[in-house]
Amino acid sequence: MSAVQQRGVSSSTLLLFAAIVFMARAVSLMLGPLLVALADDFGTSIAVAGQLAAATFITWGITAPLVGPISDTYGRRPVLLIGLLLMALGVLGSGVAWSYGSLLALRLITGIGSAMILPTIMAALADNLPPEKLGRAVGFITASSWVGVAVGVPAIALLVYLDGWRLPFYITGGLSLALWVPLYLCLPSGQRRQGQNVDLLNRFKVLGCQSAPWYVLIANASQQVALFGLMTYFAAYMIESYAWDEANTAPGLALLGVGAVIGSFTGGFIAGRARRLEWLAAISLAGGAVTGLLFVLDASAWIVVAMAFVASALVSVSMPVQLTLIMRLAGQSTGQSRGTASGMLSTSNQGGSFVGASAGGLMLSLGGYPAVGLLCLVATVLSASVASLLMRRSPAFRLGGAGTREPNPNS
């Protein structure tokens, strides 16, 4: 951590950011172990209940690029405070949902708040860290978010086993709300950047007129399809195929989270390597192959869990690399649009997450769990193809190709 805090990111702030993204990730993925209980309670199928997870990703994907320019102009603090509050209230409200429709609406609100958190934190890191340290910082925060899967999601599975699906919403919402106070006290007030306004079209145009950012967004979104297809339907697969209950799935879900933590840390180190794109393509293909196989093989339950652990690690490598790349592209174009760039990547994250959850439900209804595995495999093939055939040949992705700018202390 010491290497990550050299230019204005204190250890306490970094740990607070880690706790916040821990909760944001747990909130975004908490429906996985709840799908069976929700489907039973609302009298619907698991495939339809899975669309509740997709709802969060929809509003997250729409909101993230809009708040990026706002945080670039008005500073990171107000965006983070409002986002954390909205997320906490959306989760708490979900605990009192009286119908499928009401829970759907509250998950949409949760997605709006969640969208304001992770890209703004990443932009704040990019504001205050030199490029050679940013990859490791991103890897640390991304890994911290996946601890929310390793610890938070299995705990949610145990809570629903003990007292139904409402209790997890109350606890995760309350913990999220508790983090708002230290965030309010910890972050400096900041000031609006003089001479700037929230010019959405111009900020997007600066990045969108180049091909390189689009390569990053497409490769990243494709990888997220595989990751969230696995994360959303793994628990339901184990419950239906191996007669596990929610408590039995908790260790397996924890291993998925541990795999994602390992993959994120690995991605943070790969981000600074000269041959990072070759590594990324190979790892993506391997992750897709393992993910596809685990939904097909007729193996013992714990062999499937072990395969899911490996798959989770492999498909989680990509995001820290892609985020580091797009931040460098933003620094090369204009040092004042890192929030916009982070928001664009967050939109690609949630677009891929939405497809993984929603199309995964469609594939499940059409061809069962093997079809979900096929979706994940195809997605990783696309991601690896973009990385190896397009990004690797582009001079924009040469190590050190992006310029650097001094951090803004008022962000």
NUMIGU-249041 format. One record per residue (C-alpha): residue in one letter; x, y, z. Coordinates in steps of 0.001 Angstrom, whole numbers, padded with zeros to 6 digits, always signed. Layout:
// NUMIGU-249041
AXYZ/...
***
This chain:
// NUMIGU-249041
M+000000+000000+000000/S+002889+002399+000656/A+003753+002565-003034/V+000214+003591-003783/Q-000022+006558-001453/Q+002972+008653-002472/R+001076+011540-004062/G-001842+012557-001934/V-003705+009306-001192/S-003402+008571+002522/S-003694+005055+003880/S-006905+005936+005731/T-008509+007323+002575/L-007389+004308+000566/L-008848+001918+003141/L-012105+003884+003236/F-012317+003696-000550/A-011679-000042-000283/A-014513-000470+002237/I-016914+001499+000041/V-016179-000484-003110/F-016404-003662-001008/M-020004-002746-000200/A-020775-001583-003737/R-019631-004901-005179/A-021498-006933-002570/V-024644-004917-003287/S-024343-005369-007046/L-023906-009144-006784/M-026014-009930-003725/L-028968-011233-005736/G-027120-014362-006883/P-027748-016378-003693/L-031226-014805-003352/L-032586-015813-006761/V-034214-019067-005687/A-035869-017486-002620/L-037025-014459-004621/A-038444-016646-007383/D-040376-018712-004837/D-041664-015663-002939/F-042797-013752-006018/G-044097-016817-007859/T-041804-016536-010862/S-038886-018390-012450/I-035194-018062-011645/A-034605-016683-015144/V-037118-013877-014511/A-035753-013213-011015/G-032326-012851-012609/Q-033583-009726-014369/L-033566-007984-010976/A-029777-008187-011120/A-029864-006889-014678/A-031945-003887-013540/T-029124-002643-011319/F-026682-002877-014189/I-029000-000904-016517/T-029185+002232-014381/W-025533+001862-013405/G-024541+001820-017067/I-026718+004831-017918/T-025673+006912-014914/A-021908+006312-014865/P-020977+008321-017987/L-023225+011197-016902/V-021658+011606-013460/G-018124+011466-014865/P-018221+014987-016359/I-019988+016235-013222/S-017185+014965-010986/D-014617+016378-013430/T-016221+019811-012999/Y-017494+019953-009417/G-015023+017580-007763/R-015158+013982-006582/R-016511+014595-003055/P-020155+015588-003725/V-020580+012831-006291/L-019252+010195-003892/L-021401+011389-000994/I-024621+011469-003006/G-023869+008133-004650/L-023177+006289-001407/L-026341+007702+000172/L-028529+006686-002784/M-027064+003191-002839/A-027610+002696+000895/L-031208+003919+000780/G-031979+001791-002274/V-030702-001337-000548/L-032534-000593+002699/G-035739+000009+000753/S-035324-003311-001054/G-035765-005051+002272/V-039371-003840+002488/A-040258-004537-001157/W-043811-005914-001394/S-043756-007148-004989/Y-041486-007983-007890/G-042170-004552-009398/S-041314-002638-006226/L-038055-004534-005811/L-037254-003874-009463/A-037744-000123-008942/L-035560-000101-005830/R-032807-002014-007606/L-032891+000639-010326/I-032318+003305-007642/T-029523+001206-006153/G-027865+001094-009554/I-027927+004889-009854/G-026156+005316-006521/S-023659+002539-007181/A-022757+004085-010541/M-021535+007226-008815/I-019048+005403-006584/L-016475+003225-008348/P-015672+005433-011384/T-015371+008504-009153/I-012994+006724-006790/M-010878+005547-009723/A-010792+009069-011154/A-009689+010420-007765/L-006819+007928-007726/A-005816+008915-011263/D-005851+012585-010209/N-003348+011992-007431/L-001108+009113-008505/P+001670+008962-011108/P+000998+006639-014071/E+003546+004052-012962/K+001694+003603-009637/L-001861+003836-010935/G-002094+000225-012117/R-001263-001137-008688/A-003679+001266-007010/V-006439+000236-009382/G-005596-003413-008770/F-005790-002892-005011/I-009170-001145-005121/T-010573-003613-007646/A-009360-006514-005521/S-010953-004893-002481/S-014245-004751-004326/W-014038-008460-005010/V-013486-009136-001336/G-017149-008125-001276/V-017763-011302-003231/A-015364-013438-001198/V-016825-012332+002139/G-019990-010321+001569/V-021869-012543-000869/P-021302-015792+001099/A-022433-013953+004240/I-025549-012910+002342/A-026157-016546+001399/L-025983-017506+005076/L-028309-014671+006082/V-030982-015686+003588/Y-030668-019278+004806/L-031174-018157+008411/D-033937-015581+008035/G-035117-015162+004452/W-034157-012758+001685/R-035080-009473+003425/L-032441-009570+006179/P-029459-009283+003784/F-030880-006042+002398/Y-031248-004540+005877/I-027702-005418+006909/T-025918-004417+003697/G-027934-001203+003490/G-027163-000317+007098/L-023442-000954+006680/S-023374+001143+003511/L-025115+003984+005311/A-022614+003750+008186/L-019741+004441+005763/W-021261+007771+004726/V-020148+009579+007909/P-016398+008815+007667/L-016530+009588+003947/Y-018058+012994+004718/L-015391+013697+007343/C-012441+012284+005398/L-012702+013904+001973/P-011644+017535+001455/S-014352+019894+000266/G-012717+020703-003068/Q-013725+023490-005415/R-015273+023807-008833/R-012621+024073-011527/Q-012706+027625-012784/G-013681+028187-016398/Q-015222+024725-016792/N-018784+023571-017170/V-020467+020211-017489/D-020056+019902-021246/L-021134+016304-021748/L-020909+016175-025527/N-017492+017791-025752/R-015981+015579-023053/F-017292+012438-024720/K-016215+013724-028125/V-012603+014157-027041/L-012366+010473-026143/G-015004+009038-028472/C-013485+010387-031673/Q-010498+008077-031169/S-010624+004373-031928/A-008400+003311-029017/P-010921+003991-026216/W-013557+002027-028108/Y-011257-000985-028255/V-010936-000815-024471/L-014692-000481-023949/I-015580-003390-026245/A-012937-005723-024820/N-013913-004830-021272/A-017667-005222-021830/S-017173-008630-023425/Q-015111-009799-020477/Q-017766-008606-018041/V-020385-010713-019832/A-018431-013825-018891/L-017651-012656-015373/F-021202-011724-014429/G-022741-014666-016226/L-020646-016819-013903/M-021302-014738-010783/T-025059-014428-011307/Y-025929-018040-012105/F-023318-020094-010267/A-025257-020303-006980/A-028510-021202-008736/Y-026644-023829-010768/M-025301-025492-007640/I-028714-025371-005928/E-030556-026879-008892/S-027929-029324-010167/Y-026448-030562-006881/A-029376-030025-004472/W-027357-027568-002392/D-029102-025008-000209/E-028032-021392+000273/A-025745-022281+003187/N-023938-024906+001100/T-023269-022367-001652/A-021549-019934+000731/P-018055-021545+000587/G-018275-021803-003191/L-019261-018162-003502/A-016403-017238-001180/L-013972-019045-003472/L-015343-017148-006462/G-014630-013934-004612/V-011129-015055-003643/G-010487-015915-007278/A-011627-012451-008334/V-009356-010853-005716/I-006375-012821-007023/G-007265-011964-010609/S-007610-008258-009826/F-004253-008077-008058/T-002689-009925-010982/G-004282-007514-013426/G-002838-004574-011513/F+000683-005900-012043/I+000094-006955-015657/A-001139-003418-016449/G+002423-002099-016258/R+004034-004856-018336/A+005215-004346-021905/R+003432-007495-023142/R+000258-006909-021158/L-002077-007271-024153/E-000672-010672-025138/W-001064-011845-021547/L-004564-010411-021407/A-005726-012205-024561/A-004358-015573-023439/I-005820-015270-019945/S-009211-014225-021335/L-009407-017275-023589/A-008414-019591-020759/G-011039-018050-018474/G-013780-018466-021070/A-012865-022088-021667/V-012966-022972-017971/T-016236-021071-017457/G-017876-022841-020369/L-016725-026262-019190/L-017887-025975-015593/F-021525-025592-016695/V-021237-028669-018933/L-019090-031263-017166/D-020830-033903-015092/A-018319-033739-012260/S-018526-033770-008487/A-019742-030599-006835/W-016405-029551-005402/I-014601-030082-008700/V-017112-027665-010208/V-016446-025217-007364/A-012689-025497-007974/M-013226-024803-011666/A-015380-021789-010793/F-012569-020482-008576/V-010070-020750-011445/A-012529-019219-013913/S-013237-016306-011584/A-009531-015561-011201/L-008895-015676-014935/V-011809-013519-016068/S-011120-010909-013347/V-007648-010032-014638/S-008963-007805-017410/M-010653-004909-015613/P-007633-003325-013834/V-005691-003505-017090/Q-008465-001907-019135/L-009080+000828-016555/T-005392+001711-016441/L-005297+001866-020232/I-008294+004156-020602/M-007039+006453-017837/R-003765+006820-019718/L-005669+007581-022904/A-007649+010246-021031/G-004429+011743-019656/Q-003020+011906-023163/S-006108+013638-024574/T-006969+015897-021641/G-006042+015552-018004/Q-009389+017049-016979/S-011593+014177-018209/R-010491+011238-016109/G-013907+011062-014452/T-015504+010919-017891/A-013149+008139-018986/S-013758+006173-015801/G-017500+006634-016247/M-017314+005351-019817/L-015496+002237-018656/S-018012+001782-015857/T-020767+001914-018465/S-019026-000815-020429/N-018722-002787-017177/Q-022421-002531-016534/G-023347-003098-020154/G-021426-006353-020039/S-022861-007136-016614/F-026378-006535-017919/V-025811-008858-020865/G-024251-011471-018588/A-027244-011413-016226/S-030043-010777-018732/A-028834-012775-021726/G-027695-015415-019266/G-031298-015737-018128/L-032448-015993-021740/M-029842-018646-022521/L-030854-020506-019370/S-034479-020612-020489/L-033512-021730-024001/G-030768-024269-023397/G-030180-024673-019679/Y-026909-023997-017900/P-024703-025282-020763/A-026067-022390-022841/V-024980-019973-020099/G-021480-021439-020324/L-021511-021024-024104/L-022421-017353-023713/C-019440-016839-021402/L-017077-018592-023808/V-018182-016555-026827/A-017805-013330-024844/T-014207-014072-023855/V-013298-015018-027425/L-014517-011590-028543/S-012573-009847-025767/A-009367-011726-026556/S-009758-011010-030272/V-010028-007266-029690/A-006995-007281-027384/S-004775-009356-029660/L-005869-008162-033112/L-006769-004497-032593/M-005312-003143-029365/R-001923-004827-029755/R-001435-003180-033162/S-002435+000299-032025/P+000410+002698-031067/A-001883+004265-028463/F-001386+001220-026219/R+002394+001172-026201/L+003690+001354-022644/G+004336+004959-021753/G+002490+006189-024801/A+000052+008189-022793/G+001138+011462-021421/T+001070+012377-017788/R-000282+015395-016013/E+000094+016762-012566/P-002611+015833-010069/N-005268+018360-009111/P-005386+018738-005335/N-008915+020203-005416/S-010573+017087-006871/
***
